[in-house]
Amino acid sequence: MKKVVVIGDVIEDIIVISNQERRANTDNPSSIQSTPGGSGANFAVWLASLGVETELIARVSFKDKERLNGYFKSVKVTPNLQTDQNLETGKIVVLVEGNQRTFFTDRAANKNLEKPNVPTCDLLYVSGYSVLSLGKEQTQELIRSAKQAGCLVGVDPGSTSFIEGFGVSNFLGAIQGTDIIFPNKEEYELLSKDHQLNSLFPEILVTKGEQGAELVGIAQVEAKSVEAIDPTGAGDAFAAKYIAERLSGSSPFEALEYANDFAALAVTRPGGQPS
């Protein structure tokens, strides 16, 4: 069985779904759910659901470690959780209004992630949020060691606002050597504005929501027509299916098509992880 090691955030998602125009200073009837989340954790759980051996490296509050260890084991993810004595486990409020999402994020313990020793694996997957925690040099050390051990490396850039704060050139320098990246449309436009991404990364998968997805320079597919409930985690589901297919021997184009179909199913239910 192929093994993937994931380095990324663990976040408690509070998802607010509103079906009417938001009004200030009064009540707005909504559906509110609290679910496990975090881009790295979402990807890991989706990947494990596809039968890939998956280990998640993340940082949480010491108060939550036992509970979260139990949860990840229950969904067949091997937890490798650092504990923080001072900060709480990360939290995010996701406001879903139609196909638009607004995020109110407190990364908390995730910000103190320490550079881990990566176990032997077939692919190392790094969330862009973790790049912010580790910094350029430590991220490069991880990628170089993974490549020297014969591992593929995948990166999900994560967030345009965080990348802008970190610096685009600095971020691209931090993830140099990556084999596969998974930006959404906005992240791709930001990263490629002054840089030729095709010369940096062999496989670039751009998710575009209702416009489908693209394997840059090779192919693009249209979005599937589904009744969308919540797009949270769809990009993580897409990346998980793409990685699972590539590791099983599918071509990039085949993996693109499978991933596109899989992500369409993810938006038909609330939350960022399979239920």
C-alpha positions as CSV (number, residue, x, y, z in Angstrom):
1,M,0.0,0.0,0.0
2,K,1.2,3.5,-0.9
3,K,1.9,5.9,2.0
4,V,1.4,9.6,2.2
5,V,2.6,11.9,5.0
6,V,0.6,15.1,5.4
7,I,1.9,18.2,7.2
8,G,-1.0,20.7,7.8
9,D,-3.4,22.4,10.1
10,V,-6.0,20.9,12.3
11,I,-8.9,23.3,12.7
12,E,-12.3,23.1,14.3
13,D,-14.8,24.3,11.7
14,I,-17.9,26.2,12.6
15,I,-19.9,26.3,9.4
16,V,-22.6,28.9,9.0
17,I,-24.9,28.3,6.0
18,S,-27.2,31.2,5.1
19,N,-29.8,31.0,2.3
20,Q,-30.8,34.6,2.3
21,E,-29.1,38.0,2.0
22,R,-27.1,38.9,5.1
23,R,-28.6,41.8,7.2
24,A,-26.5,43.7,9.8
25,N,-27.6,44.3,13.4
26,T,-30.3,41.7,13.4
27,D,-30.9,37.9,13.4
28,N,-30.0,36.0,10.2
29,P,-31.6,32.5,10.2
30,S,-28.9,30.0,9.4
31,S,-27.8,26.4,9.6
32,I,-24.8,26.1,11.9
33,Q,-22.6,23.0,12.3
34,S,-19.4,22.3,14.1
35,T,-17.2,19.8,12.3
36,P,-13.5,18.7,12.2
37,G,-11.5,20.7,9.7
38,G,-8.3,22.3,8.6
39,S,-7.0,21.9,5.0
40,G,-4.3,19.4,6.0
41,A,-6.6,17.4,8.1
42,N,-9.4,17.5,5.5
43,F,-7.0,16.2,2.8
44,A,-5.7,13.5,5.1
45,V,-9.2,12.2,5.9
46,W,-10.3,12.2,2.3
47,L,-7.2,10.4,1.3
48,A,-7.6,7.7,3.9
49,S,-11.2,7.2,2.8
50,L,-9.7,6.3,-0.6
51,G,-7.7,3.5,0.9
52,V,-4.3,5.2,1.0
53,E,-2.2,4.8,4.1
54,T,-2.1,8.3,5.6
55,E,-0.2,9.9,8.4
56,L,-1.0,13.5,9.6
57,I,1.6,15.7,11.3
58,A,0.0,18.7,12.9
59,R,-0.1,20.7,16.2
60,V,-3.0,21.0,18.6
61,S,-3.7,22.1,22.2
62,F,-2.5,19.6,24.8
63,K,-6.1,19.5,26.1
64,D,-7.3,18.1,22.8
65,K,-4.7,15.6,21.8
66,E,-6.3,12.5,23.2
67,R,-9.7,13.3,21.7
68,L,-8.2,14.2,18.3
69,N,-6.0,11.1,18.3
70,G,-9.1,9.0,18.8
71,Y,-11.0,10.8,16.0
72,F,-8.2,10.5,13.4
73,K,-7.7,6.8,14.2
74,S,-11.5,6.3,13.8
75,V,-11.2,7.6,10.2
76,K,-8.1,5.6,9.5
77,V,-5.6,8.4,9.6
78,T,-2.5,7.8,11.7
79,P,-2.1,10.9,13.9
80,N,1.3,12.4,14.7
81,L,0.2,15.4,16.7
82,Q,2.5,17.9,18.4
83,T,1.0,19.5,21.5
84,D,1.0,23.1,22.5
85,Q,0.9,24.1,26.2
86,N,-0.3,27.6,25.6
87,L,-2.4,27.9,22.5
88,E,-5.8,26.4,21.8
89,T,-6.5,24.1,18.8
90,G,-7.2,26.2,15.8
91,K,-10.7,27.4,15.0
92,I,-12.4,28.9,11.9
93,V,-15.9,30.2,11.2
94,V,-16.9,29.6,7.6
95,L,-19.8,31.7,6.4
96,V,-21.3,30.1,3.3
97,E,-23.5,32.3,1.1
98,G,-24.4,30.4,-2.1
99,N,-21.2,29.5,-3.8
100,Q,-19.2,32.2,-1.8
101,R,-17.4,31.5,1.4
102,T,-15.9,33.9,4.0
103,F,-13.4,32.6,6.5
104,F,-12.7,34.0,10.0
105,T,-9.6,32.2,11.0
106,D,-7.6,31.7,14.3
107,R,-4.8,29.2,13.5
108,A,-3.8,29.2,17.2
109,A,-1.6,26.1,17.9
110,N,-1.0,25.5,14.2
111,K,1.2,28.7,14.2
112,N,3.8,26.9,16.4
113,L,4.2,23.8,14.3
114,E,7.8,22.5,14.7
115,K,9.7,21.0,11.8
116,P,9.1,17.2,12.0
117,N,11.2,14.2,11.0
118,V,9.3,12.9,8.1
119,P,8.7,9.1,8.1
120,T,9.4,7.0,5.0
121,C,6.6,7.6,2.5
122,D,5.7,7.6,-1.2
123,L,4.5,11.2,-1.1
124,L,4.9,14.2,1.2
125,Y,2.0,16.6,1.1
126,V,2.4,20.0,2.6
127,S,-0.3,22.5,3.3
128,G,0.6,26.1,2.4
129,Y,-0.5,27.2,5.9
130,S,2.3,25.1,7.4
131,V,4.8,26.9,5.1
132,L,3.8,30.0,7.0
133,S,4.6,28.3,10.3
134,L,7.8,26.6,9.3
135,G,9.2,29.4,7.1
136,K,11.2,29.2,3.9
137,E,14.3,27.5,5.1
138,Q,12.7,24.7,7.1
139,T,10.1,24.0,4.4
140,Q,13.0,23.7,1.9
141,E,14.8,21.3,4.3
142,L,11.7,19.1,4.4
143,I,11.2,19.1,0.7
144,R,14.9,18.3,0.0
145,S,15.0,15.5,2.5
146,A,11.8,14.0,1.0
147,K,13.2,14.2,-2.5
148,Q,16.5,12.7,-1.5
149,A,14.5,9.8,0.0
150,G,12.7,9.2,-3.3
151,C,9.4,10.8,-2.3
152,L,7.1,12.8,-4.5
153,V,6.1,16.2,-3.0
154,G,2.7,17.9,-3.3
155,V,1.7,21.3,-2.0
156,D,-1.7,23.1,-1.6
157,P,-0.9,26.8,-1.5
158,G,-3.7,27.5,0.9
159,S,-4.8,31.1,1.0
160,T,-4.2,34.2,-1.1
161,S,-4.2,36.6,1.9
162,F,-1.6,34.5,3.8
163,I,0.6,34.1,0.7
164,E,0.5,37.9,0.1
165,G,1.6,38.5,3.7
166,F,4.4,35.9,3.4
167,G,5.4,37.2,0.0
168,V,4.8,35.5,-3.3
169,S,8.5,35.1,-4.3
170,N,9.3,33.9,-0.7
171,F,6.5,31.4,-0.9
172,L,7.6,30.0,-4.2
173,G,11.1,29.8,-3.0
174,A,9.9,27.9,0.1
175,I,8.1,25.2,-2.1
176,Q,10.8,24.9,-4.8
177,G,11.3,21.3,-5.8
178,T,7.6,20.4,-5.4
179,D,6.2,18.0,-8.0
180,I,2.5,18.8,-7.8
181,I,0.7,21.9,-6.6
182,F,-3.0,22.5,-6.1
183,P,-3.9,26.2,-6.2
184,N,-7.4,27.4,-6.7
185,K,-8.1,30.0,-9.4
186,E,-7.3,33.0,-7.2
187,E,-4.1,31.5,-5.8
188,Y,-3.0,30.5,-9.3
189,E,-3.5,34.1,-10.6
190,L,-1.6,35.5,-7.6
191,L,1.4,33.0,-7.9
192,S,1.7,33.2,-11.7
193,K,1.4,37.0,-12.0
194,D,5.1,37.6,-12.2
195,H,6.4,34.0,-12.4
196,Q,6.3,31.1,-14.9
197,L,4.9,28.4,-12.8
198,N,5.2,25.8,-15.6
199,S,9.0,26.1,-15.3
200,L,8.8,25.5,-11.5
201,F,6.3,22.6,-11.1
202,P,5.7,19.6,-13.4
203,E,2.0,19.3,-12.5
204,I,-0.2,22.3,-11.7
205,L,-3.8,21.5,-10.9
206,V,-6.1,24.6,-10.7
207,T,-9.5,24.2,-9.2
208,K,-12.1,26.8,-10.5
209,G,-15.3,26.0,-8.7
210,E,-18.2,26.2,-11.1
211,Q,-15.7,26.5,-14.0
212,G,-14.3,23.1,-13.4
213,A,-10.6,22.3,-13.1
214,E,-7.4,22.5,-15.2
215,L,-4.2,20.6,-15.5
216,V,-2.2,23.6,-16.7
217,G,-0.8,23.2,-20.2
218,I,-2.5,19.8,-20.7
219,A,-6.2,19.6,-20.2
220,Q,-9.3,21.1,-18.5
221,V,-12.6,19.6,-17.4
222,E,-16.0,21.2,-16.8
223,A,-17.6,21.2,-13.4
224,K,-20.2,18.5,-12.8
225,S,-23.8,19.7,-12.3
226,V,-24.8,18.9,-8.7
227,E,-26.9,20.5,-6.0
228,A,-24.1,22.3,-4.0
229,I,-24.7,22.5,-0.3
230,D,-21.2,23.6,1.0
231,P,-18.0,24.0,-1.1
232,T,-15.8,23.7,2.1
233,G,-13.2,21.0,1.6
234,A,-13.9,20.4,-2.1
235,G,-10.4,21.4,-3.1
236,D,-9.0,19.0,-0.5
237,A,-11.2,16.2,-1.8
238,F,-10.0,17.0,-5.3
239,A,-6.4,16.9,-4.3
240,A,-6.9,13.7,-2.4
241,K,-8.5,11.9,-5.3
242,Y,-5.9,13.2,-7.7
243,I,-3.0,12.0,-5.5
244,A,-4.7,8.6,-4.9
245,E,-5.1,8.1,-8.7
246,R,-1.5,9.2,-9.5
247,L,-0.1,6.8,-6.9
248,S,-2.2,4.0,-8.3
249,G,-0.8,4.5,-11.8
250,S,-3.4,6.7,-13.5
251,S,-2.1,9.3,-16.0
252,P,-2.4,13.0,-15.1
253,F,-5.4,13.4,-17.4
254,E,-7.2,10.4,-16.0
255,A,-6.5,11.6,-12.5
256,L,-7.9,15.0,-13.4
257,E,-11.2,13.6,-14.5
258,Y,-11.5,11.3,-11.5
259,A,-10.7,14.1,-9.1
260,N,-13.2,16.5,-10.8
261,D,-16.0,13.9,-10.4
262,F,-15.0,13.2,-6.8
263,A,-14.9,16.9,-5.8
264,A,-18.4,17.3,-7.2
265,L,-19.7,14.8,-4.7
266,A,-17.9,16.6,-1.8
267,V,-20.0,19.8,-2.3
268,T,-23.3,18.0,-1.9
269,R,-22.8,17.8,1.9
270,P,-21.8,20.2,4.7
271,G,-18.3,20.1,6.2
272,G,-14.8,19.7,4.8
273,Q,-14.4,16.0,5.5
274,P,-16.3,12.8,4.4
275,S,-19.2,12.0,6.8
